[in-house]
Amino acid sequence: MSIIKEYEEKFISAYCRLEYETWYQGYKDDVSKYLKGNSVCDALDKFIESNTKDIIKVSGEPLLNAEYIKEVCDLVPLQWKKRIETSLNVKWDKIELLLPYIDQWIIDIKDSNTEIYKNYTGTDNLKVYDNVLRLSHKTGKEKLLIRIPKIPNYNTEKNIQESVKLYYNLGNIDIFNYKILNRNY
């Protein structure tokens, strides 16, 4: 547990606002509740005692903290399924670090059209396709869930179908309605 001690301060300051959610047979648990008033070591112990069998890292771009996620993966029981929800819009070394640990990659590509992606996120998507392609070849397409959202006032059905056409051989495709909070449309 000394590894966790080393990251404790970083975790508490950087992650308390992020949600670590777990899902098991319809049961949702937020690990941040275990952090309140506890050290990270105690929080992980309580989380493990909760008998949750699955962990998903969501909120923000988790791969920006790949090193920390690797450390957590090293600590949790091997039988836990580890999934990560990401845009994959990071340098490949962040992804490569987690290859041995992640059981499923949930990839929200937003849109394959660079202009739409940039209008929505404020940044380009130049790394996304290459990263999805490399990841699919490294892990197999069955480990990738490529999510393509219908984003109101950003992409059209034609844009969505272009994204599907580009990505359909690389993983399982999920088209969904994007819920945008705190925006007036």
C-alpha positions in Angstrom: 0.0 0.0 0.0 3.0 2.3 0.0 2.3 3.2 -3.6 -1.1 4.6 -2.6 0.5 6.7 0.2 2.8 8.3 -2.4 -0.2 9.3 -4.5 -2.6 10.1 -1.6 -2.2 13.9 -1.6 -2.4 14.0 -5.4 -5.5 11.8 -5.4 -7.4 13.8 -2.8 -6.6 17.2 -4.4 -7.1 16.1 -8.1 -9.7 13.4 -7.8 -12.2 14.3 -5.2 -14.2 16.2 -7.8 -14.1 13.4 -10.3 -16.5 10.5 -10.0 -15.1 7.0 -9.9 -18.2 5.0 -10.6 -18.7 1.3 -10.4 -21.4 -0.8 -12.0 -22.3 -4.3 -11.0 -25.6 -6.0 -12.0 -27.3 -2.6 -12.2 -25.8 -1.4 -8.9 -24.1 1.9 -9.1 -21.6 3.0 -6.5 -19.5 6.2 -6.3 -16.1 5.5 -4.7 -15.7 9.2 -3.9 -18.1 8.6 -0.9 -15.4 6.4 0.6 -12.9 9.2 0.4 -14.8 11.6 2.6 -12.7 11.7 5.8 -10.6 8.7 4.8 -7.1 8.3 3.5 -6.9 6.8 0.0 -5.8 3.5 1.5 -8.8 3.4 3.8 -11.1 4.5 0.9 -9.8 1.7 -1.3 -10.2 -0.8 1.6 -13.8 0.3 2.1 -14.5 0.2 -1.6 -13.1 -3.3 -1.8 -15.2 -4.3 1.2 -18.3 -3.0 -0.6 -18.0 -6.2 -2.8 -18.1 -4.2 -6.0 -16.7 -6.2 -8.9 -16.3 -3.7 -11.6 -14.7 -0.3 -11.9 -15.2 2.4 -14.5 -13.2 5.6 -14.6 -15.3 8.5 -15.9 -15.3 12.3 -15.8 -12.8 14.4 -17.6 -10.2 12.7 -19.7 -8.9 9.9 -17.5 -6.0 9.0 -19.7 -4.4 12.3 -18.7 -3.9 10.5 -15.4 -2.8 7.1 -16.9 0.1 6.6 -14.5 -2.2 7.0 -11.5 -4.8 4.7 -13.0 -2.1 2.0 -13.6 -1.2 2.2 -9.9 -4.8 1.8 -8.8 -5.2 -1.2 -11.3 -2.1 -2.8 -9.6 -3.9 -2.6 -6.3 -7.4 -3.9 -7.0 -8.2 -7.6 -7.2 -7.3 -9.2 -10.5 -10.9 -10.5 -11.0 -12.3 -6.9 -11.2 -13.2 -5.8 -14.7 -11.6 -2.5 -15.5 -13.2 -0.2 -18.1 -12.3 3.3 -19.0 -14.4 5.9 -20.8 -12.2 8.2 -22.9 -12.0 10.3 -26.0 -8.5 8.7 -26.8 -7.4 12.2 -27.7 -4.1 11.8 -26.0 -0.5 10.7 -26.8 -0.2 7.0 -27.5 2.1 6.4 -24.6 -0.8 7.1 -22.2 -2.9 4.4 -23.8 0.0 2.0 -24.2 0.7 2.2 -20.4 -2.8 0.9 -19.6 -3.1 -1.8 -22.3 -2.4 -4.7 -19.9 -4.9 -3.5 -17.4 -8.1 -2.3 -19.2 -10.8 -4.9 -20.1 -12.9 -2.5 -22.1 -12.3 0.8 -23.8 -15.4 3.0 -24.0 -14.5 5.6 -26.6 -16.6 8.7 -27.1 -15.4 10.0 -30.4 -17.8 13.0 -30.5 -17.6 13.1 -34.3 -15.0 12.1 -36.9 -15.4 15.5 -38.6 -12.5 17.7 -37.3 -14.5 20.9 -37.6 -17.5 19.6 -35.6 -15.2 18.0 -33.0 -13.3 21.3 -32.6 -16.5 23.4 -32.4 -17.8 21.1 -29.7 -14.7 20.5 -27.6 -12.5 23.5 -28.4 -9.7 21.2 -29.6 -8.9 19.1 -32.6 -9.3 15.3 -33.0 -6.2 14.5 -35.0 -5.0 11.8 -32.6 -8.4 10.1 -32.1 -8.7 7.9 -35.3 -5.0 6.8 -35.2 -5.3 5.9 -31.5 -8.5 3.9 -32.1 -6.9 2.1 -35.1 -3.8 1.2 -33.1 -5.8 0.2 -30.0 -8.1 -2.0 -32.1 -5.1 -3.8 -33.6 -3.5 -4.2 -30.2 -6.5 -5.4 -28.2 -9.0 -6.7 -30.7 -12.2 -4.9 -31.7 -14.3 -6.8 -29.2 -12.7 -4.7 -26.4 -13.7 -1.4 -27.9 -17.1 0.3 -27.6 -17.0 3.3 -29.9 -19.7 5.7 -28.9 -20.9 8.2 -31.5 -23.3 10.8 -30.0 -26.0 12.7 -31.7 -25.0 16.2 -30.5 -27.8 18.8 -30.8 -26.8 21.7 -33.0 -23.4 20.2 -33.8 -23.7 17.1 -35.9 -26.3 15.7 -38.3 -27.4 12.2 -39.2 -25.1 12.4 -42.3 -22.1 13.3 -40.0 -23.0 10.4 -37.7 -23.2 7.9 -40.6 -19.8 9.2 -41.8 -18.3 8.5 -38.4 -19.9 5.0 -38.4 -18.4 4.3 -41.8 -15.0 5.3 -40.6 -15.0 3.4 -37.3 -17.3 0.3 -37.8 -14.5 -2.2 -38.5 -12.5 -1.0 -35.4 -15.0 -1.9 -32.6 -18.6 -2.2 -31.5 -20.5 1.0 -32.4 -23.0 2.7 -30.1 -25.0 5.7 -31.5 -26.7 7.6 -28.7 -28.5 10.9 -27.9 -26.1 13.2 -26.2 -27.5 15.0 -23.2 -26.0 18.4 -22.8 -26.5 19.9 -19.4 -26.4 23.6 -18.6 -26.6 24.7 -22.2 -29.5 26.5 -23.8 -30.7 25.2 -27.2 
